[in-house]
Amino acid sequence: MMVPKKSLAFTGATLIALSAFAGAQSQKFSRYSKPLTSVSMNLETGVVTRGPQVSNQAVVTTADLKNLDLGGFIGVDTGAGFCEWIDAAEKGSGAQGSGPVPSDLVSNFVFAYCSAALDTASGGPGGTMTWSFFPSHTTGAAHPATSDSAGTFTLTGLPSNTAAGAVFAQIACFFINITFGSSPLPFADGKIGYSWTFEDADSVGIFAATFPFLSCVTSCSGTGLDAVCMDDFIDQYCPANIPGSAPLATFSFGTTAFGGYFTSVNIELREVDVTATSGTYDGSTPGSIINPDRLTASPVIIGSSWSATVTAQAARAGASVAIILVQTMGAPGVTIIIDLAPILIGFGDAPLSQLLVSGSLLGTTNASLSGGGSMGTGTIAIPLNTGFVCLPWYAQAIVLGDVTGDGDNEFDPMFSNAATGIVGSQ
């Protein structure tokens, strides 16, 4: 398909350079009005899926930076990894994040792009570009240090065109959803910069073959800036990725007195947005508490430290505690009331207590107690794995220490009450 070219002189699309260009300036811009194809890529598996996908939602997500208001323009710069664009924005509840408490864990990001590269299905390399995310950037600032990057991702083999060609002569355009699988990207809220490095080259060998759509920084029919602190400028760095380098240019594409605000690289960042919960429950014996050692626990949040505290029953003369956190299921089909002493230590006559949990073990921890009424806390590091989000969790402790005073057994192991909740991202 032939895409009509537009020069930078057409109304509403004048390039404004705020710093001098060194050498020949190689940017090109054009309009594109055809439908985009939907694709997706899982960074954990490398699998690219073409076409829209329908599946059950695994976890709740929130758009913490939403800038997919495509303005109808596409833009490209010098390829072969020489040039990079960085856009400044703000993500999180202070801008437009709608979650009750931001998790700062990005599960996926979405963007629109076009490519003149030969598709892998036709024997070519597919499209290539690099995205980098920085925790802070302001327009016109020096290039961030590599160590400051929240994440850099070179995407290769992306769906592209049926033939290798020159930029704008024959291209195909896509909306793509990039997912991180079970390992979300920690990315703090606040001012951020996100960059696009033009990695491949078209058939002419000057411009990149794969390049972004441009978005409006407000509604494309609006007259002001948006809610994510964009200012209608993009920083251009050529050469790319040199920490501390000043931008070669800071440009605006299409700003007019009549409401044109087209200079933004489109993107949407989505965060895992599930609030963790925690509560306690007791055994089923009517009219009594058969598990007198008491447990309380914090919510289970991926990528953080979970803690549980046991308070020893008043009768205990001294104890140590093992707290067990399980991943799935709660009480067994029939809860078990049992004397643990013969099982754990081979002798003795501890009071009966009730087993209230079952399921796959996620971790164990120990806490020390000094006697009746004393408290001890243990902690477990929860993996940063979105596969745990929304799963129920259950915890119960085995508490040891003399409660009979018979002199024959100073361990008297008993189960505590139990805690339960839903694993969350915040």
Buried (B, 14 or more C-beta within 10 A) or exposed (E): EEBEEBEEEEEBBBBBBEBEBEEEBBBBBBBBEEEBBBBBBBBEEEEBBEEEEEEEEEBBBBBBBBBBBBBBBBBBBBBBBBBBBBBBBBBBBBBBBEBEEBBBBBBBBBBBBBBBBBBBEEEBBBBBBBBBBBBBBEBBBBBBEEEBBBBBBEBBBBBBBEBBBBBBBBBBBBBBBBBBBBBBBEBEBBBBBBBBBBBBBBBEEBBBBBBBBBBBBBEBEBEEEBEBBBBBBBBBBBEBBEEEEBBBBBBBBBBEEEBBBBBBBBBBBBBBBBBBBBEBBBBEBEEEBBBBBBBBBBBBBBBBEBBBBBBBBEBBBBBBBBBBBBBEBBBEEEBBBBBBBEEBBEEBEBBBBBBBBBBEEBBBBEBBBBBBEBBBBBBBEBEBBBBBBBBBBBBBBBBBBBBBEEEEBBBBBBBBBBBBBBBBBB
